[in-house]
Amino acid sequence: MLATETTHKEKNYLIQLDGLRFLAVTLVMIDHWMGERVHLPLGYFGVNLFFVLSGFLITRILINSKLTDDRLQRSHGHSLRQFYIRRSLRIFPIYYLTLFVLALIGFQAAREYLPWFLTYTQNFWIIIHQTWFGALDHLWSLAVEEQYYIFFPFLILFIPTRRIPALLITLIGISFLVRLYLYATQAPWMVQFVLMPTCLDAFGLGGVLAYLMVFRRDQFAKVAGNTGLLLLSLGLYALNVYLMMSTSPARNVFTDVFDRFFTSLFCFFIIGKGVLGYQGFMKSLLEHPISNYLGRISYGLYLFHNLVFNYYHTPANYVTVRAWNRLLRELPFLAETALEPFTMVLFFYGITVAVATVSWFVVEKPINGLKDRFAY
């Protein structure tokens, strides 16, 4: 969700990936806003789509930087430094500003657990205490991404290029085996859900996609452009969803071990197809200016959406809930028809877009422009 390294100014900008970011964050928002009305793991799918997308973009950036270093006969320390500076400029300012503002206004989770959020260790707190943060629950995925950024650039930049495929496959295997071990030892389900190593197959599959794109263009086109493989991955994903929802108990081997892999595998082909470019309806959807814009501000959308509303944690007297209830009183037909869930999502979506837009133009975009001073 954070890997927005490419911009419109760069020649390698892939427009349909912004559309996929828009879809990913929308799935997460719907899941968190609709609560028990949603019976499919939409939010989980959206987060995994972000993870695979991050793995693809970050690995591609690092490989290209590594090749540039080699061509210019310079140390990889240059690319490492540039990577962390650019990532910090993109991620930290609005994240820390949001946390400090929430703490100052007395937002309980932000004030009480601020050191965990500041150090991106909130997923460890969840594991230790076996509970959530309320409206800041979703920040666990940002911790996972930051922990991934700590070590992964060193691996890509400093191992021999020919070893990168083996590295990525190893990460995928480790992730699967860690989840299998946790399941076999009956560890609480939250551990496999928010622990960074259990998410590495998502990042690793994105990395495989990037490696193929850089070094095996023909193979990349054959794999990513194969509609049959895309449908097969969809079938495997759908089968796993059916099995995990029909198997007792609710937490089972399909939810705790296989789900992230098959979800990420489906996302692998979705993203690959997006890199090559969808045609028809999907092309129109992913390249539409609205989708493109919402994809570019998806970090803000993700960061703020739970603060706008969360089905499980937002109190009835919260300002956005009062505004929604006021709208229902003014237009009572909305509460009496099948339109109500759809209208509710649009209502909170609009508020979130407004907040994220202010964030983008006032904070994120100006600071993001500083990245031009730290080109690879």
C-alpha positions as a Markdown table, in Angstrom:
| # | Residue | x | y | z |
|---|---|---|---|---|
| 1 | Met | 0.0 | 0.0 | 0.0 |
| 2 | Leu | 3.0 | 2.2 | 0.5 |
| 3 | Ala | 5.0 | 1.3 | -2.7 |
| 4 | Thr | 4.2 | 4.4 | -4.8 |
| 5 | Glu | 7.8 | 4.9 | -5.9 |
| 6 | Thr | 6.9 | 5.5 | -9.5 |
| 7 | Thr | 5.3 | 8.8 | -10.5 |
| 8 | His | 3.8 | 10.3 | -13.6 |
| 9 | Lys | 7.1 | 11.9 | -14.4 |
| 10 | Glu | 9.0 | 8.7 | -14.6 |
| 11 | Lys | 9.2 | 6.7 | -17.8 |
| 12 | Asn | 8.5 | 3.4 | -16.0 |
| 13 | Tyr | 5.2 | 4.6 | -14.6 |
| 14 | Leu | 2.6 | 1.8 | -14.9 |
| 15 | Ile | -0.8 | 3.5 | -15.0 |
| 16 | Gln | -3.0 | 0.5 | -14.3 |
| 17 | Leu | -1.2 | -0.2 | -11.0 |
| 18 | Asp | -2.7 | 2.9 | -9.6 |
| 19 | Gly | -6.1 | 1.5 | -10.6 |
| 20 | Leu | -5.2 | -1.7 | -8.7 |
| 21 | Arg | -4.3 | 0.4 | -5.6 |
| 22 | Phe | -7.7 | 2.0 | -5.9 |
| 23 | Leu | -9.4 | -1.4 | -6.0 |
| 24 | Ala | -7.3 | -2.7 | -3.1 |
| 25 | Val | -8.0 | 0.2 | -0.7 |
| 26 | Thr | -11.7 | 0.1 | -1.7 |
| 27 | Leu | -12.0 | -3.5 | -0.7 |
| 28 | Val | -10.4 | -2.8 | 2.7 |
| 29 | Met | -12.7 | 0.1 | 3.3 |
| 30 | Ile | -15.8 | -1.8 | 2.4 |
| 31 | Asp | -14.8 | -4.6 | 4.7 |
| 32 | His | -14.2 | -2.3 | 7.6 |
| 33 | Trp | -17.3 | -0.3 | 7.1 |
| 34 | Met | -19.8 | -3.1 | 6.3 |
| 35 | Gly | -18.9 | -5.4 | 9.1 |
| 36 | Glu | -21.1 | -8.5 | 9.4 |
| 37 | Arg | -22.8 | -7.7 | 6.1 |
| 38 | Val | -19.7 | -8.8 | 4.2 |
| 39 | His | -19.1 | -12.6 | 4.3 |
| 40 | Leu | -16.1 | -12.6 | 2.0 |
| 41 | Pro | -12.5 | -11.7 | 3.1 |
| 42 | Leu | -12.5 | -8.5 | 1.1 |
| 43 | Gly | -10.2 | -6.6 | 3.4 |
| 44 | Tyr | -7.7 | -9.4 | 3.7 |
| 45 | Phe | -7.6 | -9.7 | -0.1 |
| 46 | Gly | -7.0 | -5.9 | -0.4 |
| 47 | Val | -4.1 | -6.0 | 2.1 |
| 48 | Asn | -2.5 | -8.9 | 0.3 |
| 49 | Leu | -2.9 | -7.2 | -3.0 |
| 50 | Phe | -1.0 | -4.2 | -1.5 |
| 51 | Phe | 1.7 | -6.6 | -0.2 |
| 52 | Val | 2.3 | -8.3 | -3.5 |
| 53 | Leu | 2.2 | -4.9 | -5.3 |
| 54 | Ser | 4.8 | -3.6 | -2.8 |
| 55 | Gly | 7.0 | -6.6 | -3.3 |
| 56 | Phe | 6.9 | -6.1 | -7.1 |
| 57 | Leu | 7.6 | -2.4 | -7.1 |
| 58 | Ile | 10.3 | -2.4 | -4.4 |
| 59 | Thr | 12.1 | -5.4 | -5.9 |
| 60 | Arg | 12.0 | -3.8 | -9.4 |
| 61 | Ile | 13.4 | -0.5 | -8.0 |
| 62 | Leu | 16.2 | -2.3 | -6.1 |
| 63 | Ile | 17.2 | -4.5 | -9.0 |
| 64 | Asn | 17.3 | -1.6 | -11.4 |
| 65 | Ser | 19.3 | 0.4 | -8.9 |
| 66 | Lys | 21.7 | -2.5 | -8.4 |
| 67 | Leu | 22.2 | -2.8 | -12.2 |
| 68 | Thr | 22.8 | 1.0 | -12.3 |
| 69 | Asp | 25.4 | 0.8 | -9.5 |
| 70 | Asp | 27.2 | -2.0 | -11.4 |
| 71 | Arg | 27.2 | -0.1 | -14.6 |
| 72 | Leu | 28.6 | 3.0 | -13.0 |
| 73 | Gln | 31.0 | 0.9 | -10.9 |
| 74 | Arg | 29.8 | 2.6 | -7.7 |
| 75 | Ser | 29.0 | 1.2 | -4.2 |
| 76 | His | 25.5 | -0.2 | -3.6 |
| 77 | Gly | 25.5 | 2.0 | -0.5 |
| 78 | His | 24.4 | 4.9 | -2.8 |
| 79 | Ser | 21.2 | 3.1 | -3.8 |
| 80 | Leu | 20.6 | 1.9 | -0.3 |
| 81 | Arg | 20.8 | 5.4 | 1.0 |
| 82 | Gln | 18.6 | 6.8 | -1.7 |
| 83 | Phe | 16.0 | 4.0 | -1.1 |
| 84 | Tyr | 15.7 | 4.8 | 2.6 |
| 85 | Ile | 15.6 | 8.5 | 2.1 |
| 86 | Arg | 12.9 | 8.3 | -0.6 |
| 87 | Arg | 10.9 | 5.8 | 1.4 |
| 88 | Ser | 11.1 | 7.9 | 4.5 |
| 89 | Leu | 9.9 | 11.0 | 2.6 |
| 90 | Arg | 6.9 | 9.1 | 1.2 |
| 91 | Ile | 5.8 | 7.2 | 4.3 |
| 92 | Phe | 6.8 | 9.0 | 7.6 |
| 93 | Pro | 5.6 | 12.6 | 7.4 |
| 94 | Ile | 1.8 | 12.0 | 7.2 |
| 95 | Tyr | 2.0 | 8.9 | 9.3 |
| 96 | Tyr | 3.8 | 10.6 | 12.2 |
| 97 | Leu | 1.8 | 13.8 | 11.9 |
| 98 | Thr | -1.5 | 11.8 | 12.1 |
| 99 | Leu | -0.3 | 9.9 | 15.2 |
| 100 | Phe | 0.8 | 13.1 | 17.0 |
| 101 | Val | -2.4 | 14.9 | 16.2 |
| 102 | Leu | -4.5 | 12.0 | 17.4 |
| 103 | Ala | -2.4 | 11.8 | 20.6 |
| 104 | Leu | -2.8 | 15.5 | 21.2 |
| 105 | Ile | -6.5 | 15.5 | 20.8 |
| 106 | Gly | -6.8 | 12.6 | 23.3 |
| 107 | Phe | -7.4 | 9.7 | 20.9 |
| 108 | Gln | -6.9 | 6.8 | 23.4 |
| 109 | Ala | -5.1 | 4.2 | 21.3 |
| 110 | Ala | -2.7 | 6.8 | 19.8 |
| 111 | Arg | -1.9 | 8.3 | 23.2 |
| 112 | Glu | -1.7 | 5.1 | 25.2 |
| 113 | Tyr | 0.3 | 3.1 | 22.7 |
| 114 | Leu | 2.2 | 5.8 | 20.9 |
| 115 | Pro | 5.7 | 4.3 | 21.4 |
| 116 | Trp | 4.6 | 1.1 | 19.6 |
| 117 | Phe | 3.2 | 3.1 | 16.7 |
| 118 | Leu | 6.2 | 5.4 | 16.4 |
| 119 | Thr | 8.6 | 2.4 | 16.2 |
| 120 | Tyr | 6.3 | 0.4 | 13.8 |
| 121 | Thr | 6.0 | -2.4 | 16.3 |
| 122 | Gln | 2.2 | -2.3 | 16.8 |
| 123 | Asn | 1.9 | -5.8 | 15.3 |
| 124 | Phe | 4.1 | -7.1 | 18.1 |
| 125 | Trp | 1.8 | -5.5 | 20.6 |
| 126 | Ile | -1.2 | -7.2 | 19.0 |
| 127 | Ile | 0.6 | -10.6 | 19.2 |
| 128 | Ile | 1.7 | -10.0 | 22.9 |
| 129 | His | -1.8 | -8.9 | 24.1 |
| 130 | Gln | -4.0 | -10.8 | 21.7 |
| 131 | Thr | -6.3 | -7.9 | 21.0 |
| 132 | Trp | -6.6 | -4.9 | 18.7 |
| 133 | Phe | -6.3 | -1.1 | 18.9 |
| 134 | Gly | -9.8 | -0.2 | 17.8 |
| 135 | Ala | -9.8 | 2.4 | 15.0 |
| 136 | Leu | -6.1 | 2.0 | 14.6 |
| 137 | Asp | -6.2 | -1.7 | 14.0 |
| 138 | His | -5.3 | -1.4 | 10.3 |
| 139 | Leu | -1.9 | 0.1 | 11.0 |
| 140 | Trp | -0.5 | -3.4 | 11.7 |
| 141 | Ser | 0.0 | -3.8 | 7.9 |
| 142 | Leu | 2.2 | -0.7 | 7.8 |
| 143 | Ala | 4.3 | -2.2 | 10.5 |
| 144 | Val | 4.7 | -5.3 | 8.5 |
| 145 | Glu | 5.8 | -3.3 | 5.4 |
| 146 | Glu | 8.3 | -1.3 | 7.4 |
| 147 | Gln | 9.8 | -4.4 | 9.0 |
| 148 | Tyr | 10.1 | -5.8 | 5.5 |
| 149 | Tyr | 12.0 | -2.7 | 4.3 |
| 150 | Ile | 14.5 | -3.0 | 7.1 |
| 151 | Phe | 16.2 | -6.1 | 5.7 |
| 152 | Phe | 15.0 | -6.7 | 2.1 |
| 153 | Pro | 17.0 | -3.9 | 0.3 |
| 154 | Phe | 20.3 | -5.3 | 1.8 |
| 155 | Leu | 19.5 | -8.8 | 0.4 |
| 156 | Ile | 18.7 | -7.6 | -3.1 |
| 157 | Leu | 21.6 | -5.1 | -3.3 |
| 158 | Phe | 24.4 | -7.2 | -1.8 |
| 159 | Ile | 23.8 | -10.8 | -2.9 |
| 160 | Pro | 24.9 | -11.9 | -6.4 |
| 161 | Thr | 22.2 | -11.1 | -9.0 |
| 162 | Arg | 22.0 | -14.7 | -10.0 |
| 163 | Arg | 21.0 | -15.7 | -6.5 |
| 164 | Ile | 17.9 | -13.4 | -6.4 |
| 165 | Pro | 15.4 | -16.1 | -7.7 |
| 166 | Ala | 16.6 | -18.5 | -5.0 |
| 167 | Leu | 16.3 | -15.8 | -2.4 |
| 168 | Leu | 12.7 | -15.0 | -3.4 |
| 169 | Ile | 11.7 | -18.6 | -3.5 |
| 170 | Thr | 13.3 | -19.1 | 0.0 |
| 171 | Leu | 11.3 | -16.2 | 1.4 |
| 172 | Ile | 8.1 | -17.7 | 0.0 |
| 173 | Gly | 8.9 | -21.1 | 1.5 |
| 174 | Ile | 9.9 | -19.7 | 4.9 |
| 175 | Ser | 6.6 | -17.8 | 5.1 |
| 176 | Phe | 4.6 | -20.9 | 4.4 |
| 177 | Leu | 6.6 | -23.0 | 6.8 |
| 178 | Val | 6.3 | -20.5 | 9.6 |
| 179 | Arg | 2.5 | -20.4 | 9.2 |
| 180 | Leu | 2.4 | -24.2 | 9.1 |
| 181 | Tyr | 4.5 | -24.3 | 12.3 |
| 182 | Leu | 2.3 | -21.8 | 14.1 |
| 183 | Tyr | -0.8 | -23.7 | 13.1 |
| 184 | Ala | 0.7 | -27.1 | 14.2 |
| 185 | Thr | 1.6 | -25.6 | 17.6 |
| 186 | Gln | -1.8 | -24.1 | 18.0 |
| 187 | Ala | -0.5 | -20.5 | 18.2 |
| 188 | Pro | -3.2 | -17.9 | 18.4 |
| 189 | Trp | -4.5 | -17.0 | 14.9 |
| 190 | Met | -3.5 | -13.3 | 15.4 |
| 191 | Val | 0.2 | -14.4 | 15.3 |
| 192 | Gln | 0.1 | -15.7 | 11.7 |
| 193 | Phe | -2.1 | -12.8 | 10.7 |
| 194 | Val | 0.1 | -9.8 | 11.7 |
| 195 | Leu | 3.6 | -11.3 | 11.9 |
| 196 | Met | 5.9 | -10.0 | 9.2 |
| 197 | Pro | 7.6 | -13.4 | 8.3 |
| 198 | Thr | 4.2 | -14.9 | 7.7 |
| 199 | Cys | 3.5 | -12.3 | 5.0 |
| 200 | Leu | 6.8 | -12.9 | 3.1 |
| 201 | Asp | 5.2 | -15.1 | 0.4 |
| 202 | Ala | 3.1 | -12.1 | -0.7 |
| 203 | Phe | 6.2 | -9.9 | -0.9 |
| 204 | Gly | 8.2 | -12.7 | -2.5 |
| 205 | Leu | 5.7 | -13.4 | -5.2 |
| 206 | Gly | 5.7 | -9.8 | -6.1 |
| 207 | Gly | 9.5 | -10.0 | -6.2 |
| 208 | Val | 9.4 | -12.9 | -8.6 |
| 209 | Leu | 7.2 | -10.9 | -10.9 |
| 210 | Ala | 9.7 | -8.0 | -10.8 |
| 211 | Tyr | 12.6 | -10.3 | -11.5 |
| 212 | Leu | 10.9 | -11.8 | -14.5 |
| 213 | Met | 10.0 | -8.3 | -15.8 |
| 214 | Val | 13.6 | -7.1 | -15.6 |
| 215 | Phe | 15.6 | -10.2 | -16.7 |
| 216 | Arg | 13.1 | -12.5 | -18.5 |
| 217 | Arg | 10.9 | -10.2 | -20.5 |
| 218 | Asp | 9.6 | -12.9 | -22.8 |
| 219 | Gln | 8.9 | -15.3 | -20.0 |
| 220 | Phe | 7.2 | -12.5 | -18.0 |
| 221 | Ala | 4.9 | -11.7 | -21.0 |
| 222 | Lys | 4.0 | -15.4 | -21.4 |
| 223 | Val | 3.3 | -15.9 | -17.7 |
| 224 | Ala | 1.6 | -12.6 | -16.9 |
| 225 | Gly | -0.3 | -12.5 | -20.1 |
| 226 | Asn | -1.7 | -16.1 | -19.8 |
| 227 | Thr | -5.4 | -15.8 | -19.1 |
| 228 | Gly | -5.5 | -19.5 | -18.4 |
| 229 | Leu | -3.1 | -19.1 | -15.5 |
| 230 | Leu | -5.0 | -16.1 | -14.2 |
| 231 | Leu | -8.2 | -18.1 | -14.2 |
| 232 | Leu | -6.5 | -21.1 | -12.6 |
| 233 | Ser | -5.2 | -18.9 | -9.8 |
| 234 | Leu | -8.7 | -17.5 | -9.4 |
| 235 | Gly | -10.1 | -21.0 | -9.2 |
| 236 | Leu | -7.5 | -22.0 | -6.5 |
| 237 | Tyr | -8.3 | -18.9 | -4.5 |
| 238 | Ala | -12.0 | -19.5 | -4.8 |
| 239 | Leu | -11.6 | -23.1 | -3.7 |
| 240 | Asn | -9.6 | -22.1 | -0.7 |
| 241 | Val | -12.1 | -19.5 | 0.3 |
| 242 | Tyr | -14.9 | -22.1 | 0.1 |
| 243 | Leu | -12.9 | -24.6 | 2.1 |
| 244 | Met | -11.9 | -22.1 | 4.8 |
| 245 | Met | -15.6 | -20.9 | 5.2 |
| 246 | Ser | -17.0 | -24.4 | 5.2 |
| 247 | Thr | -14.5 | -26.1 | 7.4 |
| 248 | Ser | -14.9 | -26.3 | 11.2 |
| 249 | Pro | -13.6 | -24.7 | 13.3 |
| 250 | Ala | -13.6 | -21.2 | 11.9 |
| 251 | Arg | -9.9 | -21.0 | 12.2 |
| 252 | Asn | -8.5 | -23.9 | 10.3 |
| 253 | Val | -5.6 | -24.9 | 8.0 |
| 254 | Phe | -7.2 | -23.1 | 5.0 |
| 255 | Thr | -7.5 | -19.8 | 6.9 |
| 256 | Asp | -4.2 | -19.9 | 8.8 |
| 257 | Val | -1.8 | -21.6 | 6.3 |
| 258 | Phe | -3.0 | -21.7 | 2.8 |
| 259 | Asp | -5.1 | -18.5 | 2.5 |
| 260 | Arg | -2.3 | -15.9 | 2.2 |
| 261 | Phe | -0.4 | -18.0 | -0.4 |
| 262 | Phe | -3.4 | -18.6 | -2.7 |
| 263 | Thr | -4.6 | -15.0 | -2.2 |
| 264 | Ser | -1.1 | -13.7 | -3.1 |
| 265 | Leu | -0.8 | -16.1 | -6.1 |
| 266 | Phe | -4.0 | -14.7 | -7.5 |
| 267 | Cys | -2.7 | -11.2 | -6.9 |
| 268 | Phe | 0.5 | -12.1 | -8.7 |
| 269 | Phe | -1.4 | -12.7 | -11.9 |
| 270 | Ile | -3.7 | -9.8 | -11.4 |
| 271 | Ile | -0.7 | -7.4 | -11.1 |
| 272 | Gly | 1.2 | -9.1 | -13.9 |
| 273 | Lys | -1.8 | -8.6 | -16.2 |
| 274 | Gly | -2.0 | -5.0 | -15.0 |
| 275 | Val | 1.7 | -4.4 | -15.9 |
| 276 | Leu | 1.1 | -5.7 | -19.4 |
| 277 | Gly | -2.2 | -3.8 | -19.6 |
| 278 | Tyr | -5.7 | -5.0 | -19.4 |
| 279 | Gln | -8.1 | -4.3 | -22.3 |
| 280 | Gly | -11.8 | -3.6 | -22.5 |
| 281 | Phe | -13.7 | -2.9 | -19.3 |
| 282 | Met | -10.8 | -3.4 | -17.0 |
| 283 | Lys | -8.6 | -1.0 | -19.0 |
| 284 | Ser | -11.3 | 1.6 | -18.8 |
| 285 | Leu | -11.8 | 1.1 | -15.0 |
| 286 | Leu | -8.1 | 1.0 | -14.1 |
| 287 | Glu | -7.0 | 3.9 | -16.3 |
| 288 | His | -10.0 | 6.1 | -15.6 |
| 289 | Pro | -8.8 | 9.5 | -14.1 |
| 290 | Ile | -10.9 | 8.9 | -10.9 |
| 291 | Ser | -9.4 | 5.4 | -10.4 |
| 292 | Asn | -5.9 | 6.8 | -11.2 |
| 293 | Tyr | -6.3 | 9.7 | -8.7 |
| 294 | Leu | -7.7 | 7.5 | -5.9 |
| 295 | Gly | -4.8 | 5.1 | -6.4 |
| 296 | Arg | -2.3 | 7.9 | -6.1 |
| 297 | Ile | -3.8 | 9.0 | -2.7 |
| 298 | Ser | -4.4 | 5.4 | -1.6 |
| 299 | Tyr | -1.9 | 5.7 | 1.3 |
| 300 | Gly | -4.0 | 8.5 | 2.8 |
| 301 | Leu | -7.3 | 6.6 | 2.1 |
| 302 | Tyr | -5.9 | 3.6 | 3.9 |
| 303 | Leu | -4.5 | 5.7 | 6.8 |
| 304 | Phe | -7.6 | 7.6 | 7.5 |
| 305 | His | -10.6 | 5.4 | 6.6 |
| 306 | Asn | -10.9 | 3.7 | 10.0 |
| 307 | Leu | -10.7 | 7.1 | 11.6 |
| 308 | Val | -13.7 | 8.2 | 9.5 |
| 309 | Phe | -15.7 | 5.1 | 10.4 |
| 310 | Asn | -15.3 | 1.5 | 11.6 |
| 311 | Tyr | -18.2 | -0.8 | 12.0 |
| 312 | Tyr | -16.8 | -2.5 | 15.1 |
| 313 | His | -15.2 | 0.4 | 16.9 |
| 314 | Thr | -16.8 | 3.8 | 16.0 |
| 315 | Pro | -19.1 | 5.0 | 18.8 |
| 316 | Ala | -22.7 | 6.1 | 18.0 |
| 317 | Asn | -22.0 | 9.7 | 19.0 |
| 318 | Tyr | -19.0 | 10.0 | 16.6 |
| 319 | Val | -19.2 | 13.0 | 14.3 |
| 320 | Thr | -19.4 | 11.0 | 11.1 |
| 321 | Val | -22.0 | 8.6 | 12.5 |
| 322 | Arg | -24.1 | 11.5 | 13.6 |
| 323 | Ala | -23.8 | 13.1 | 10.1 |
| 324 | Trp | -24.9 | 9.8 | 8.5 |
| 325 | Asn | -27.9 | 9.4 | 10.9 |
| 326 | Arg | -28.9 | 13.0 | 10.1 |
| 327 | Leu | -28.8 | 12.1 | 6.4 |
| 328 | Leu | -31.1 | 9.1 | 7.1 |
| 329 | Arg | -33.5 | 11.3 | 9.0 |
| 330 | Glu | -33.6 | 13.8 | 6.1 |
| 331 | Leu | -33.9 | 11.1 | 3.5 |
| 332 | Pro | -35.6 | 8.2 | 5.3 |
| 333 | Phe | -36.2 | 6.2 | 2.2 |
| 334 | Leu | -32.4 | 5.4 | 2.2 |
| 335 | Ala | -32.8 | 3.4 | 5.4 |
| 336 | Glu | -35.8 | 1.4 | 4.1 |
| 337 | Thr | -34.3 | 0.2 | 0.8 |
| 338 | Ala | -31.5 | -2.0 | -0.5 |
| 339 | Leu | -29.7 | 1.3 | -1.3 |
| 340 | Glu | -28.8 | 1.9 | 2.4 |
| 341 | Pro | -25.5 | -0.2 | 2.4 |
| 342 | Phe | -24.4 | 1.2 | -0.9 |
| 343 | Thr | -25.2 | 4.8 | 0.1 |
| 344 | Met | -23.5 | 4.4 | 3.5 |
| 345 | Val | -20.3 | 3.3 | 1.7 |
| 346 | Leu | -20.5 | 6.2 | -0.7 |
| 347 | Phe | -21.0 | 8.6 | 2.3 |
| 348 | Phe | -18.0 | 7.5 | 4.3 |
| 349 | Tyr | -16.0 | 7.1 | 1.1 |
| 350 | Gly | -16.6 | 10.7 | 0.2 |
| 351 | Ile | -15.5 | 11.9 | 3.6 |
| 352 | Thr | -12.3 | 9.7 | 3.4 |
| 353 | Val | -11.5 | 11.0 | 0.0 |
| 354 | Ala | -11.9 | 14.6 | 1.2 |
| 355 | Val | -9.6 | 14.0 | 4.1 |
| 356 | Ala | -7.0 | 12.1 | 2.0 |
| 357 | Thr | -7.1 | 14.9 | -0.6 |
| 358 | Val | -6.3 | 17.5 | 1.9 |
| 359 | Ser | -3.5 | 15.3 | 3.2 |
| 360 | Trp | -2.2 | 14.7 | -0.3 |
| 361 | Phe | -2.0 | 18.3 | -1.4 |
| 362 | Val | -1.0 | 19.9 | 1.9 |
| 363 | Val | 1.5 | 17.4 | 3.2 |
| 364 | Glu | 2.2 | 14.3 | 1.1 |
| 365 | Lys | 2.7 | 15.8 | -2.4 |
| 366 | Pro | 4.9 | 18.7 | -1.4 |
| 367 | Ile | 7.2 | 16.4 | 0.6 |
| 368 | Asn | 7.1 | 13.7 | -2.0 |
| 369 | Gly | 8.5 | 16.3 | -4.5 |
| 370 | Leu | 11.7 | 16.3 | -2.4 |
| 371 | Lys | 12.4 | 12.8 | -3.7 |
| 372 | Asp | 13.7 | 14.3 | -6.9 |
| 373 | Arg | 16.7 | 15.5 | -5.0 |
| 374 | Phe | 17.6 | 11.9 | -4.2 |
| 375 | Ala | 17.3 | 10.1 | -7.5 |
| 376 | Tyr | 18.8 | 6.7 | -7.9 |
